[in-house]
């Protein structure tokens, strides 16, 4: 072979490390954002639900139409009780889910259960519930409630217990 014909003498194939340096990153989001975006989105949703649009007066209007359509002879005492249950259930569910997403964010790419991750996630959820009630102090149709913050923190704690039991069950079934 002649050196005057370079197409007949190709350069050696690049090594894997060379190729990795030329490749774009796997994701355009950093790893921490990949782990945390659901919790951040949930925190934003909680803040939106704490605005005037989702105050008791507004949710009561929508719920009354639905409940009176389902049961036209419902009195206002029954409606107020159901409305209270729906609103407090929403508090419970949103902070239960928020806790699970916080744990996911703290855990990141790591696997398993650690009490430090669990308690950190619970602390963040409890602190955010206090911030949420402080936020409601500045909304005209809302007001702060220590009971709501306690309910939110309790539902996050129940999320901790459920997640602990899940990982414990998963570990025991894998050992068998």
N, C-alpha and C positions, 0 to 999 in steps of 0.2 A: 504494500500500500504506500501510496505517495502522500507526503504532507501537503502537496499542492491541492489535494482534494479533501477538504475538511469534512465534508458530509460523509466520507467513508470512515472517519476516525472520530466518533462522537465522544464528548466528555464523559467521565464516569458518572454513574447515577448518584444523586445527592443522598446523604445520610439522613436518617429519621430526624435527628436534632436540627439539621438544616431546614428540613421541611416544616417543622413545628414553628420555627421562628418566622417563617413566611406566611403561616396560616393566620387568618383573622381569629380573634378570640371566639370561644365557643358560644358565648352569649353576649349580647350588647349590654346586659345588666350585670353589675358586680354581684358576686356570690351572696353577700349579705342582703342585698335588695331582693334577690330571688327568694330568700328565706323569709324576709320580713314583709313583702308587699301585701299578703292577705291580712296580716294584723294591722298594718297601716290603713288599709282600705276599711277595715272594720271599725277602727278608731274614728275615721272620718264619718262613717255611717252613724256611729253613736252620737257624734257631735251634731250631725244634721237632724237626727231624731230628737235632739234636745232644743230645737228651735220652736218658734211660735207655731209653725205649720203643723207640728205634731203635738200640740198642747192638748190637754184633756177636752177642752171645748171643741176643737176641730175633730179629734178622733171620735168624740162622742156623737157629733153630728153624723158622721159617716156610719158609725156602728149602729146608731139608732135606726137609720133607714134600713139597714140589713136585718137587724133583729126584729123590728116591727113588721117587716115583710115576712120573716119566717114565723113569727108568733105575734099576730096583731093584738091579742088581748094582754100583752105584757104591760105591767104597771111600771112606774118610774123607779120604785124601790128595787124591783128585780133588775131593771136595766142598769141602775147605778152599781149594783153588786157585780153584774157580768162585766160592765165596763172596767171596774176596778180589777177584776181577775185578769182580764185581757191585758191591761196596762202593766200590771205587776208580772205577768207571765212574759211579756215582751222584755222587761228588765232582766228577768232571770235568763231567758234564752240568749239575749244578745251578749251578756257578760259570760255566760257559759262558753259560747262559741269564741268570744274574744280571748278567753283564757287559753283555749286549745290552740288558737292561732299564735298567741304570744309564746306558748311553749314551743311551737314549731319554729318560730323565729329565733328563739334563744338556742334551741338545739342545733339549728342550721343543718349542716351536712352530716353531723355526728348521729350516732344511732343510740337507741335505748333510753333509759330513765336515769335521771340524777336528781336528787333532792334539791341541789342548789339551783338547777334550772327551773324546777317546779316552783320553788319558793320565790325565786326572782320573778317568774311570770305572774304569780299570785300577787306579789307586791306591786308590780306595775299595774295590774288590773284594779287593785284596791285604790291605788293612788289616782288612776284615771277616773275611777268612779267619784272620787272627791272633786277632782277638777271638773267633771261633768256637772256636778251639783253647784260648784262655784260659777260655772258658765251660765247655769239657769238663773242665778241671781240677777243677771243682766238682761234677761229676756222678760219683757213686760208681762206676758201671760203665764209665765212659769215661776217657780220658786224653788229654793233649795230644800232638800229633805234628807236629814240624816238617815231616816229609815230606808229611803231608796238607795243611798250609798251602802248601807249595811246589807240590803238585799243583793245589790250588785256584787259586793265582796264575798258574800256567802255563796252566790251562784258560781263565782270563780273558784272558790274553795271546793265546792262540790265537783267542779270540773277537774280540779287537782286530784281528788279522791278517785273519780272515775278513770282518769288517765293512769293513775298509779295501779289501780286494779286491772286495767287493761294490760299494762306492761307486765305485771306480775303473772297474770293468767297466761300471757303469751310466752313468758319465760318458762313457766312450769310445764306448759304443753310441749314446748320445744325440747325440754329435758327428757320427756318420756319416750 
